Amino acid sequence: MNVHEKINYVEFPAKDLEATKAFFTAALGWTFEDFGPDYTAFSDEGLDGGFYKSDLSATVESGSALIIFYSAELEETQAKIERAGGAIKREIFSFPGGRRFHFSDPSGNEYTVWSDIKAS
């Protein structure tokens, strides 16, 4: 459902669309719909969006907004991301709201995964 004047969609740059799709499929089970050779879209992942062909990447260092995923099993999610080829940019650390880690996808875009569940 589209809600008036609320965030509806997000788009990310991707140096390699096929590698990006393969990564998110393996790491998080996403599916994609291609719209020509330079764009692919995802849906039902908390927020719909897509990746467009670009040599740029979205990182905190470059001033990009940071997309944050939630996980009830932080270590397991980190292991899945690593197995799928994601690069851990910052290992799991505590912050006032819980714990989190930062990773990048094959195109160099930076994301965070957080959890409010304490380590066992």
C-alpha positions in Angstrom: 0.0 0.0 0.0 1.3 3.4 -0.9 1.0 5.9 1.9 0.9 9.6 1.2 4.2 11.4 1.9 5.9 8.4 3.6 9.1 6.6 2.5 8.1 4.2 -0.2 11.1 2.9 -2.1 14.9 3.0 -1.9 17.5 2.6 -4.7 21.2 1.7 -4.4 24.1 1.8 -6.9 25.6 -1.5 -8.0 28.8 -2.0 -9.9 27.8 -5.6 -10.7 24.1 -6.3 -10.8 24.5 -10.1 -11.1 26.9 -10.3 -8.2 24.6 -8.1 -6.1 21.6 -10.2 -6.8 23.5 -13.4 -6.1 24.8 -12.0 -2.8 21.4 -10.9 -1.5 19.7 -14.2 -2.7 22.3 -16.3 -0.9 22.6 -14.2 2.3 19.0 -13.1 2.9 16.8 -15.1 0.5 15.8 -12.1 -1.7 14.3 -12.4 -5.1 14.6 -9.9 -7.9 12.8 -8.7 -11.0 15.0 -7.2 -13.8 13.9 -4.1 -15.7 16.4 -4.1 -18.5 20.2 -4.6 -18.3 20.8 -1.8 -15.9 18.2 -2.1 -13.2 16.8 -4.8 -10.9 14.2 -4.5 -8.2 13.4 -6.3 -4.9 10.1 -6.3 -2.9 8.7 -7.6 0.4 12.0 -7.0 2.2 10.8 -4.5 4.7 11.0 -1.7 2.1 10.8 -2.2 -1.6 13.7 -1.0 -3.7 16.2 -1.7 -6.4 19.7 -1.5 -7.7 20.9 0.5 -10.6 24.1 0.1 -12.6 26.7 2.5 -11.3 30.4 2.7 -10.4 29.5 4.5 -7.2 28.7 3.0 -3.8 26.8 4.1 -0.8 28.9 4.3 2.4 28.7 6.1 5.7 32.1 7.6 4.9 30.7 9.2 1.7 27.7 10.6 3.6 25.1 8.0 2.5 22.1 7.1 4.6 22.7 3.8 6.4 20.2 1.0 5.8 19.8 -1.0 9.0 18.4 -4.6 9.1 17.1 -6.3 12.2 18.1 -9.8 13.3 16.9 -12.0 16.2 20.1 -14.1 15.7 22.9 -11.6 15.0 25.8 -14.1 14.8 23.9 -16.4 12.5 23.1 -13.4 10.2 26.7 -12.3 10.2 27.8 -15.8 9.2 25.3 -16.0 6.4 26.5 -12.6 5.0 30.1 -13.8 5.2 29.4 -17.1 3.5 27.6 -15.2 0.7 30.6 -13.0 0.1 29.8 -9.9 2.1 32.7 -8.0 3.7 32.4 -7.3 7.4 33.3 -3.6 7.8 32.9 -3.5 11.6 32.6 -6.6 13.8 29.7 -7.0 16.3 29.8 -4.3 19.0 27.5 -3.1 21.7 25.7 0.2 21.6 23.0 1.6 23.9 20.1 0.0 22.0 21.7 -3.5 21.6 24.4 -4.9 19.4 25.2 -4.5 15.7 27.8 -5.0 12.9 28.4 -3.3 9.6 28.9 -5.1 6.2 29.2 -4.3 2.6 27.8 -6.0 -0.5 29.8 -6.9 -3.6 29.3 -3.4 -4.9 30.7 -1.8 -1.8 27.4 -0.5 -0.4 27.4 -0.4 3.4 24.6 -1.7 5.6 24.2 -2.5 9.3 22.4 -5.4 11.1 21.3 -4.9 14.7 19.7 -6.9 17.4 18.2 -6.0 20.8 18.9 -9.6 22.0 22.0 -10.0 24.2 24.7 -12.4 23.3 24.4 -15.9 24.9 
